[in-house]
Amino acid sequence: MQDPIVRRRLVDFLLRPQGGAFWIGLTDLDVEGEWKYIDGVAITDSNSNFNPNEPNNLGGSNDANCAVIKEYYGFRMDDIDCGALRNSICEKSRI
């Protein structure tokens, strides 16, 4: 999900037809406010697209440590509780 072109294609061909919210392997569990992908890559403007005013820790709660791409936000990112039940998107390196 770090590549904006791959992210757009996933949204257009997989996520938009299904709808909902999807885990994307992005978290700030290690250090609050320091978002990084599970492979250790920190977020930048080019590899993330949080909805405006996100991440916001669910309005002040410190439980929103994982990110999803959410249909409600036009398939932009939102931070939510890591225990919430959502579908996941897994990225696999090329062989």
SEDREN-192745 format. One record per residue (C-alpha): residue number from 1; chain; x, y, z. Coordinates in nm, 4 decimals. Layout:
! SEDREN-192745
+-----+---+----------+----------+----------+
:   k : c :        u :        v :        w :
+-----+---+----------+----------+----------+
: NUM : A :        X :        Y :        Z :
...
+-----+---+----------+----------+----------+
! end
This chain:
! SEDREN-192745
+-----+---+----------+----------+----------+
:   k : c :        u :        v :        w :
+-----+---+----------+----------+----------+
:   1 : A :   0.0000 :   0.0000 :   0.0000 :
:   2 : A :   0.3039 :   0.2248 :   0.0025 :
:   3 : A :   0.2973 :   0.2782 :  -0.3730 :
:   4 : A :   0.0246 :   0.5281 :  -0.4687 :
:   5 : A :  -0.0307 :   0.3638 :  -0.8087 :
:   6 : A :  -0.0765 :   0.0192 :  -0.6518 :
:   7 : A :  -0.3043 :   0.1718 :  -0.3865 :
:   8 : A :  -0.5234 :   0.3369 :  -0.6541 :
:   9 : A :  -0.5511 :   0.0116 :  -0.8515 :
:  10 : A :  -0.6458 :  -0.1843 :  -0.5399 :
:  11 : A :  -0.9132 :   0.0701 :  -0.4573 :
:  12 : A :  -1.0544 :   0.0780 :  -0.8097 :
:  13 : A :  -1.0590 :  -0.2952 :  -0.8813 :
:  14 : A :  -1.0865 :  -0.4659 :  -0.5424 :
:  15 : A :  -1.1937 :  -0.2388 :  -0.2582 :
:  16 : A :  -1.4516 :  -0.0117 :  -0.4208 :
:  17 : A :  -1.6667 :  -0.3027 :  -0.5472 :
:  18 : A :  -1.6602 :  -0.4657 :  -0.2007 :
:  19 : A :  -1.6824 :  -0.1532 :   0.0188 :
:  20 : A :  -1.6056 :  -0.1247 :   0.3897 :
:  21 : A :  -1.2690 :  -0.0783 :   0.5586 :
:  22 : A :  -0.9468 :  -0.2753 :   0.5179 :
:  23 : A :  -0.6368 :  -0.3177 :   0.7343 :
:  24 : A :  -0.3255 :  -0.2057 :   0.5458 :
:  25 : A :  -0.0329 :  -0.2953 :   0.7734 :
:  26 : A :   0.0273 :   0.0555 :   0.9108 :
:  27 : A :   0.0624 :   0.1228 :   1.2839 :
:  28 : A :   0.1983 :   0.3523 :   1.5524 :
:  29 : A :   0.1980 :   0.0844 :   1.8238 :
:  30 : A :   0.5737 :   0.1155 :   1.8899 :
:  31 : A :   0.5779 :   0.4948 :   1.9353 :
:  32 : A :   0.2572 :   0.6993 :   1.9498 :
:  33 : A :   0.2374 :   0.9299 :   1.6490 :
:  34 : A :   0.5236 :   0.7630 :   1.4563 :
:  35 : A :   0.3370 :   0.5720 :   1.1886 :
:  36 : A :   0.5177 :   0.3000 :   0.9970 :
:  37 : A :   0.4312 :   0.0026 :   0.7816 :
:  38 : A :   0.4898 :  -0.3454 :   0.9202 :
:  39 : A :   0.8079 :  -0.3702 :   0.7109 :
:  40 : A :   0.9471 :  -0.0721 :   0.9065 :
:  41 : A :   0.8985 :   0.1974 :   0.6381 :
:  42 : A :   0.7887 :   0.5281 :   0.7901 :
:  43 : A :   0.4962 :   0.7114 :   0.6317 :
:  44 : A :   0.5530 :   1.0067 :   0.4024 :
:  45 : A :   0.3196 :   1.2255 :   0.1989 :
:  46 : A :   0.3777 :   0.9988 :  -0.1013 :
:  47 : A :   0.3161 :   0.6606 :   0.0672 :
:  48 : A :   0.0101 :   0.7482 :   0.2758 :
:  49 : A :  -0.3204 :   0.9272 :   0.2319 :
:  50 : A :  -0.4888 :   0.9844 :   0.5660 :
:  51 : A :  -0.8268 :   1.1534 :   0.5564 :
:  52 : A :  -0.8093 :   1.5201 :   0.6660 :
:  53 : A :  -0.7864 :   1.5468 :   1.0475 :
:  54 : A :  -0.6604 :   1.1891 :   1.0699 :
:  55 : A :  -0.4930 :   1.0212 :   1.2440 :
:  56 : A :  -0.6802 :   1.1485 :   1.5487 :
:  57 : A :  -0.6817 :   0.8627 :   1.8031 :
:  58 : A :  -1.0601 :   0.8301 :   1.7839 :
:  59 : A :  -1.1074 :   1.1780 :   1.9174 :
:  60 : A :  -0.8513 :   1.1511 :   2.1995 :
:  61 : A :  -0.8359 :   0.7814 :   2.2839 :
:  62 : A :  -0.4914 :   0.6216 :   2.2587 :
:  63 : A :  -0.6425 :   0.2960 :   2.1311 :
:  64 : A :  -0.6431 :   0.3914 :   1.7611 :
:  65 : A :  -0.3010 :   0.2561 :   1.6696 :
:  66 : A :  -0.3705 :   0.0788 :   1.3409 :
:  67 : A :  -0.4715 :   0.2194 :   1.0037 :
:  68 : A :  -0.7366 :   0.1140 :   0.7566 :
:  69 : A :  -0.8423 :   0.2346 :   0.4154 :
:  70 : A :  -1.2064 :   0.3271 :   0.4625 :
:  71 : A :  -1.4809 :   0.3557 :   0.2014 :
:  72 : A :  -1.6600 :   0.6156 :   0.4171 :
:  73 : A :  -1.3590 :   0.8466 :   0.3736 :
:  74 : A :  -1.3345 :   0.7979 :  -0.0018 :
:  75 : A :  -1.0822 :   0.5165 :   0.0473 :
:  76 : A :  -0.8427 :   0.7364 :   0.2401 :
:  77 : A :  -0.6748 :   0.6204 :   0.5609 :
:  78 : A :  -0.8177 :   0.6334 :   0.9113 :
:  79 : A :  -0.6724 :   0.5270 :   1.2469 :
:  80 : A :  -0.8854 :   0.2847 :   1.4466 :
:  81 : A :  -0.8539 :   0.0362 :   1.7323 :
:  82 : A :  -0.6318 :  -0.2551 :   1.6297 :
:  83 : A :  -0.8865 :  -0.4986 :   1.7744 :
:  84 : A :  -1.1639 :  -0.3965 :   1.5361 :
:  85 : A :  -1.2702 :  -0.6695 :   1.2947 :
:  86 : A :  -1.1859 :  -0.5717 :   0.9359 :
:  87 : A :  -1.0689 :  -0.7429 :   0.6187 :
:  88 : A :  -0.6962 :  -0.7208 :   0.5462 :
:  89 : A :  -0.4891 :  -0.6413 :   0.2436 :
:  90 : A :  -0.1599 :  -0.8291 :   0.2266 :
:  91 : A :   0.1318 :  -0.7226 :   0.0122 :
:  92 : A :   0.3710 :  -0.9808 :  -0.1239 :
:  93 : A :   0.7075 :  -0.9108 :  -0.2801 :
:  94 : A :   0.7701 :  -1.0195 :  -0.6365 :
:  95 : A :   0.9295 :  -1.3566 :  -0.6933 :
+-----+---+----------+----------+----------+
! end
